[in-house]
Amino acid sequence: MENRDLALTAFALQKGYSLVLMKEGKLIAAKQGRGIRPLLELIEEDKGQLQGAYLGDKIFGRAAAFLAAYAGFAGVYARVISKPALDILRKYGIEVAFALQVPAILNREETGLCPMETLSATFNRLEEAPGKIREKLRELQQPGLVGKNGAEANNS
């Protein structure tokens, strides 16, 4: 990895965070959590620091790629990235590095696609992503609609 901030995101993920944000060689945010929720929270809490920053995430699917482009990240490091996410990042000129590429992100039960991966196929504009993802997360939290152990949607 040539980019210093991108390399630092990969290193920072080893500290046990599920998501990290680097800018100008400094860790400016770190979050714990499952699924796409930490990334959505980061974007919703934006204090003007996201534009041009580098994101590190464990599992990165198509919906996360839409959020990254929406937020204006300069680069993304993912331990696992889906091919559709990679395509979105490249389309928007976002530098990307990853450890493993997979065809798609599966749901936690591995019985089909992650709900966020499916949802993101309906996005027509970047601006739609945060609202539609937030709405889907709420829907998945309703009784009877969560996965086993009360798990929310997988990170995509």
C-alpha positions in Angstrom: 0.0 0.0 0.0 1.6 3.3 -1.1 -0.8 5.7 0.5 0.2 6.4 4.2 -3.4 7.1 5.5 -4.7 4.0 3.7 -2.0 1.9 5.3 -2.7 3.4 8.7 -6.4 2.5 8.4 -5.4 -1.2 7.9 -3.1 -1.0 10.9 -5.7 0.7 13.1 -8.3 -2.0 12.3 -6.0 -4.4 14.0 -6.6 -2.6 17.3 -10.1 -4.2 17.4 -12.2 -1.4 15.9 -14.8 -2.3 13.4 -14.4 1.1 11.6 -11.6 3.7 11.6 -11.2 7.1 9.9 -7.7 8.6 9.2 -6.8 12.0 7.9 -3.4 13.5 7.5 -1.8 10.7 9.4 -4.1 11.0 12.4 -6.9 8.7 13.7 -9.9 11.0 13.8 -12.6 8.5 14.5 -13.0 4.9 15.6 -16.2 2.9 16.1 -17.3 -0.4 17.3 -20.4 -2.2 16.1 -21.8 -4.6 13.7 -23.1 -4.2 10.2 -23.4 -0.9 8.4 -24.6 1.0 11.4 -21.2 2.4 12.5 -20.5 3.8 9.1 -24.0 5.4 8.9 -23.5 6.9 12.4 -20.2 8.3 11.4 -21.7 10.0 8.4 -24.7 11.3 10.4 -22.3 12.7 13.0 -20.0 14.4 10.4 -18.3 17.4 11.8 -16.8 18.4 8.4 -14.0 15.8 8.7 -15.1 13.2 6.3 -14.3 14.9 3.0 -10.9 13.6 1.9 -10.5 11.2 4.8 -9.6 7.5 4.6 -11.9 4.9 5.9 -11.0 1.4 7.2 -13.8 -1.2 7.6 -13.9 -4.9 8.2 -16.6 -5.9 5.7 -17.5 -3.6 2.9 -20.3 -4.1 0.5 -22.2 -2.1 -2.1 -24.3 0.0 0.3 -21.2 1.0 2.2 -19.5 2.0 -1.0 -22.4 4.3 -1.8 -22.1 5.8 1.7 -18.3 6.3 1.2 -18.9 8.1 -2.1 -21.6 10.2 -0.6 -19.3 11.2 2.3 -16.5 12.1 0.0 -13.9 9.7 1.3 -10.5 9.8 -0.5 -9.9 6.1 0.1 -11.2 2.9 1.7 -9.4 -0.1 3.1 -11.5 -3.2 3.7 -10.5 -6.5 5.0 -13.3 -8.0 2.9 -14.9 -6.2 -0.1 -17.6 -7.2 -2.5 -17.0 -6.9 -6.3 -20.0 -4.5 -6.6 -18.5 -2.3 -3.8 -15.2 -2.2 -5.6 -16.9 -1.2 -8.8 -18.7 1.7 -7.0 -15.6 3.0 -5.3 -13.7 3.0 -8.6 -16.5 4.7 -10.4 -16.3 7.6 -8.0 -12.5 7.7 -8.0 -12.1 6.5 -4.5 -8.7 4.9 -3.8 -9.2 1.4 -2.5 -7.2 -1.4 -1.0 -8.4 -4.7 0.5 -7.3 -8.1 1.8 -10.0 -10.2 0.2 -12.5 -9.7 -2.6 -15.7 -11.7 -2.7 -18.6 -11.8 -5.2 -21.1 -10.4 -2.7 -21.7 -9.9 1.0 -24.0 -12.5 2.5 -26.4 -12.2 5.4 -25.2 -13.4 8.8 -26.9 -16.8 8.3 -25.2 -17.1 4.9 -28.5 -18.1 3.3 -28.6 -15.2 0.8 -27.4 -11.7 0.1 -27.0 -9.2 2.9 -30.2 -7.0 3.1 -28.1 -3.9 2.5 -26.5 -5.4 -0.6 -30.0 -6.1 -1.9 -31.2 -2.6 -0.9 -28.3 -0.8 -2.6 -29.4 -2.2 -5.9 -32.3 0.2 -5.7 -30.2 3.3 -5.3 -30.3 5.8 -8.2 -28.4 8.6 -6.6 -25.7 8.9 -3.8 -28.0 11.2 -1.8 -30.6 8.4 -1.4 -28.2 6.0 0.4 -28.2 7.3 4.0 -32.0 7.7 4.2 -32.8 4.4 2.6 -30.2 2.6 4.8 -31.5 4.2 8.0 -35.0 3.2 7.0 -34.0 -0.4 6.3 -32.1 -0.6 9.7 -35.3 0.5 11.5 -37.4 -2.0 9.6 -34.9 -4.8 10.5 -35.1 -3.9 14.2 -38.8 -4.5 14.3 -39.8 -7.7 16.2 -39.8 -10.7 14.0 -37.7 -9.1 11.3 -34.2 -9.5 12.8 -31.9 -12.4 12.2 -30.9 -14.9 14.8 -29.6 -13.5 18.1 -31.2 -10.2 17.2 -28.6 -9.4 14.6 -29.1 -6.4 12.3 -28.2 -6.2 8.7 -24.7 -7.3 7.7 -22.2 -4.6 6.7 -22.4 -3.8 3.0 
